[in-house]
Amino acid sequence: MAALACALALMLAGAPARSEPVLSLKADGAARTYTAAQLLARPDAVSVSVPSDIAYGGRATYRAVPVLALLAEAGIPTDAPIEVKALDGFIAHYPAGIFTEGGPDGARAFVAVEPHHAPWPKLKGKVATAGPFYIVWQNPKAGRVSSEHWAYQVASIESALDPLVRWPQIDVAPSLPVDAPARRGLTVFIHNCMPCHQMNGGGESTIGPDLNLPMNPTEYFQPAALHRLIRDPAAVRTWPERRMPGFDAATIPDRALDDLIAYLDAMRHRRK
C-alpha cells in the first residue's frame, strides 16, 4: 500500500497543472496572448456596469479591460473589420470602425474577465458560463452594436478582411440598387446570422447549417413561419440541442427582418 501511495503521489506531482484560459489577439500572422490573471492585474482594468446584459439579462457588473487598449497593443487596426472567435465555434464579425465611432460619447467595448476564484453563473440552458472572456458594451445604442457583438466564451480577437472580400459568394446581384431591401438584408445577415451560418459556403462558422446549400429557408418555410422562426425559434421547432436564439424587435427591427428575408429569397437565385 505504501508503494502504491508513493507511486500515485509521484504521478500527481508530475501531472501538468490545469491551464489557465488565454485570450489571443492576432494581426498579420503574429499573436499576442493574455491570461485572465494578466488582464485582471492591468492598470487599465476597471469595473464596468452594463444595464442590459445580453448573456445574462438585466444589470451586471464585470472587471474588464478596454478593447481599444488591447487592439492597440496587438497592432490590430480599428479601421478594418475584426473577427471575434468563441470556444464553441461562434464567430462574430465586427465592421470597421465599430470600436471607435462616436468618440468618448459613443459605444465603448470591454473584455470582461471571469475571475478564477469567483466564476460567473452558468448561462441559461447551458453547462458553461459566459467566460473566460466576454465582450460587453457601455452605451451600445450609440453605435452599430447588435446582440451578436456581445460575444462570450471568447478565445481570440483577430484582424480580418471584409466578409464580402473574403467570400464574394455571399453578395447580392451587382444590379440591385443600393437601397434594395435584399442589399440592406445582406448587412443584417453578416451581423446577425454569419456568426453561426454560412451562405453558399461563404463564412467560417458551422454551428448552424448553410442557408442556401442545399436549400434556402425561403424554399421550405412559409414567410410567416420564417418570420416567427427568427423571432422565436422554439415557437416553430425545438429539440434538446437547439442553439439558435431568438432575435426580438429591439435586436432586428421589423423592417430589418423583412430586409433579411428579402436577402435570403434573393440568394436562392444565386446558389453557387
Stockholm file with secondary structure:
# STOCKHOLM 1.0

chainA/1-272         MAALACALALMLAGAPARSEPVLSLKADGAARTYTAAQLLARPDAVSVSVPSDIAYGGRATYRAVPVLALLAEAGIPTDAPIEVKALDGFIAHYPAGIFTEGGPDGARAFVAVEPHHAPWPKLKGKVATAGPFYIVWQNPKAGRVSSEHWAYQVASIESALDPLVRWPQIDVAPSLPVDAPARRGLTVFIHNCMPCHQMNGGGESTIGPDLNLPMNPTEYFQPAALHRLIRDPAAVRTWPERRMPGFDAATIPDRALDDLIAYLDAMRHRRK
#=GR chainA/1-272 SS CHHHHHHHHHHHHHSCCCCCCEEEEEETTEEEEEEHHHHHTSTTCEEEEESSCTTTCSCEEEEEEEHHHHHHHHTCCTTSCEEEEETTSCEEEECTTTTTTTGGGSCEEEEEECCTTSCCCCCTTSSSCSCSEEEEEESGGGTTCCGGGSCCSEEEEEECCCHHHHCGGGSCCTTSCTTCHHHHHHHHHHHHTTTTCCBTTBSSCCSSCCSSSSCCHHHHSCHHHHHHHHHCGGGTCCCTTCCCCCCCTTTSCHHHHHHHHHHHHHHTTSCC
#=GC SS_cons         CHHHHHHHHHHHHHSCCCCCCEEEEEETTEEEEEEHHHHHTSTTCEEEEESSCTTTCSCEEEEEEEHHHHHHHHTCCTTSCEEEEETTSCEEEECTTTTTTTGGGSCEEEEEECCTTSCCCCCTTSSSCSCSEEEEEESGGGTTCCGGGSCCSEEEEEECCCHHHHCGGGSCCTTSCTTCHHHHHHHHHHHHTTTTCCBTTBSSCCSSCCSSSSCCHHHHSCHHHHHHHHHCGGGTCCCTTCCCCCCCTTTSCHHHHHHHHHHHHHHTTSCC
//
